[in-house]
Amino acid sequence: MSRILAETVSLYRNAFRKTGESLVRGWMTIVAVVGFGFLLLLATQIASPLGMIGGFVLGAVNALLVGATLSLIEQSISHTRALTVRDVLGSIGHYFWDVIGIGFILWLPLMALDMSIQANPFGQLLSYAALLLIFLLLNPAPEIIYQVRHDSPLEVLKTSYTFILENWIEWFLPFALILIPIVLSPSGPHQRGLVTR
């Protein structure tokens, strides 16, 4: 047991060190993500009056910005030099179709779930539970998009699910350490009425 604990601590220590190195090289990514957030807000304002077409436009803009973010993260990890504005501009368009494909695969069951729980008195709770399950099982998907070569979005989802099954302790321990204090805090979700009893 102590060997497993020592190996886990060593794993996290190494991950924190590499994360720090990547942040030093890729600080431009943080600036770009803030800028992407403003672009998404602008796109939302423009697309809102357009109805269903606006929804598709907003989805495409979102996929474009998420794909660019993934490209910048990949460069922050793999490059030995600091990122520049040219790298930010060059990231636009990367992984667009990967993000669109995964979004489309998830959109259909989520839409079906949304329609099926509208009349259910526990609908909101079921919706939260389904979104939490998707978040947990597909959390590695963004990293898989740029680290693993794949032929289809379904392979990304399958690889993400397999990774979670094989590495669930190492993957979820940090989430648990972050989320437990938030959930149990006086201003946590149960105090704000987000969790129904």
C-alpha positions in Angstrom: 0.0 0.0 0.0 2.8 2.4 0.9 4.5 1.7 -2.5 1.3 2.6 -4.4 0.9 5.8 -2.3 4.6 6.7 -3.0 4.1 6.1 -6.7 0.9 8.1 -6.8 2.6 11.1 -5.0 5.5 10.8 -7.4 3.1 10.8 -10.4 1.4 14.0 -9.2 4.7 15.7 -8.4 6.0 15.0 -11.9 2.7 16.1 -13.4 2.8 19.4 -11.4 6.4 20.1 -12.5 5.5 19.5 -16.2 2.4 21.6 -15.9 4.5 24.5 -14.5 7.0 24.1 -17.4 4.1 24.1 -19.9 2.6 27.2 -18.3 5.8 29.1 -18.6 6.1 28.2 -22.3 2.4 28.6 -23.0 1.2 31.6 -21.0 0.0 33.0 -24.3 -2.6 30.2 -24.3 -4.3 31.8 -21.2 -4.5 35.1 -22.9 -5.9 33.5 -26.1 -8.6 31.6 -24.1 -9.7 34.8 -22.5 -9.9 36.4 -26.0 -11.7 33.3 -27.3 -14.3 33.8 -24.5 -15.0 37.4 -25.6 -15.3 36.2 -29.2 -17.8 33.5 -28.1 -19.8 36.2 -26.3 -19.8 38.3 -29.4 -20.9 35.4 -31.6 -23.7 34.6 -29.1 -25.0 38.2 -29.4 -24.9 38.0 -33.2 -26.3 34.4 -33.5 -29.1 34.7 -30.9 -31.7 36.5 -33.1 -31.1 34.0 -35.9 -33.0 31.1 -34.3 -31.9 27.6 -35.4 -29.4 28.8 -37.9 -27.9 31.0 -35.2 -27.5 27.8 -33.1 -25.6 26.1 -35.8 -23.4 29.1 -36.4 -22.7 29.4 -32.6 -21.9 25.6 -32.5 -19.4 26.1 -35.4 -17.8 29.1 -33.7 -17.6 27.2 -30.4 -15.9 24.2 -32.1 -13.5 26.5 -33.9 -12.4 28.1 -30.6 -12.3 24.8 -28.7 -10.2 23.2 -31.5 -7.8 26.3 -31.4 -7.5 26.0 -27.6 -6.6 22.3 -27.9 -4.0 23.1 -30.5 -2.4 25.7 -28.3 -2.4 23.3 -25.3 -0.7 20.7 -27.5 1.9 23.2 -28.6 2.5 24.3 -24.9 3.2 20.7 -24.0 5.3 19.6 -27.0 7.3 22.7 -28.0 10.4 23.8 -26.2 9.9 27.4 -27.0 7.4 30.0 -25.8 4.3 30.5 -27.8 3.7 33.6 -29.8 0.8 35.5 -31.4 1.6 33.8 -34.6 1.0 30.4 -32.9 -2.4 31.6 -31.7 -3.4 32.7 -35.2 -2.1 29.5 -36.6 -4.1 27.4 -34.2 -7.4 28.6 -35.7 -9.0 25.7 -37.6 -7.1 22.9 -35.9 -9.2 20.0 -34.6 -12.4 21.7 -35.8 -13.9 18.6 -37.3 -12.9 16.4 -34.3 -14.8 18.8 -32.0 -17.8 19.1 -34.3 -18.0 15.3 -34.6 -17.9 14.6 -30.9 -20.4 17.5 -30.3 -22.8 16.0 -32.8 -22.6 12.5 -31.3 -23.3 13.9 -27.8 -26.0 16.4 -29.1 -28.4 13.7 -30.2 -28.7 11.7 -26.9 -28.7 14.9 -24.9 -31.5 16.3 -27.0 -33.4 13.0 -26.5 -32.8 13.1 -22.7 -33.9 16.7 -22.5 -37.2 15.9 -24.3 -37.8 12.8 -22.2 -37.4 14.4 -18.8 -39.5 17.5 -19.3 -42.5 16.0 -17.7 -40.6 14.2 -15.0 -40.6 15.9 -11.6 -37.0 14.8 -11.0 -36.1 15.9 -14.5 -33.5 18.5 -13.4 -31.8 16.1 -11.1 -31.7 13.4 -13.8 -30.3 16.0 -16.2 -27.5 17.0 -13.8 -26.7 13.3 -13.1 -26.4 12.6 -16.9 -24.2 15.6 -17.5 -22.0 14.7 -14.5 -21.7 11.1 -15.9 -20.8 12.4 -19.3 -18.2 14.8 -17.8 -16.6 12.0 -15.8 -16.5 9.4 -18.6 -15.4 11.8 -21.4 -13.1 14.1 -19.4 -10.0 12.8 -21.1 -11.5 13.3 -24.6 -9.8 16.7 -25.2 -6.4 15.3 -24.5 -7.1 12.2 -26.6 -8.0 14.4 -29.6 -4.5 15.9 -29.8 -2.4 13.1 -28.3 -3.9 10.0 -30.0 -4.4 9.6 -33.7 -7.9 8.3 -34.4 -10.2 7.7 -37.4 -13.5 8.8 -36.0 -15.1 10.7 -33.0 -16.5 7.3 -31.8 -12.9 6.1 -31.4 -12.1 9.2 -29.3 -15.1 8.5 -27.0 -14.2 4.8 -26.7 -10.5 5.6 -25.9 -11.7 8.1 -23.3 -14.0 5.6 -21.7 -11.2 2.9 -21.7 -8.7 5.3 -20.2 -11.1 6.1 -17.4 -11.7 2.5 -16.6 -7.9 1.8 -16.4 -6.9 5.0 -14.6 -9.9 6.0 -12.5 -8.1 6.5 -9.2 -5.3 8.7 -10.6 -7.7 10.6 -12.8 -10.5 11.3 -10.2 -8.5 11.9 -7.0 -7.6 15.5 -7.9 -11.3 16.1 -8.9 -12.5 14.8 -5.6 -10.0 16.9 -3.7 -11.2 20.0 -5.5 -15.0 19.3 -5.6 -15.6 18.0 -2.1 -14.8 21.3 -0.3 -16.9 23.1 -2.9 -19.9 20.8 -2.4 -19.6 20.8 1.4 -19.1 24.6 1.7 -21.8 26.8 3.1 -22.3 28.3 -0.3 -22.2 24.9 -2.1 -24.9 23.6 -4.6 -27.0 22.1 -1.8 -27.3 25.6 -0.2 -28.2 27.3 -3.5 -31.1 24.9 -4.2 -29.3 23.3 -7.1 -29.6 19.8 -5.6 -33.2 18.7 -5.1 -34.0 16.4 -2.2 
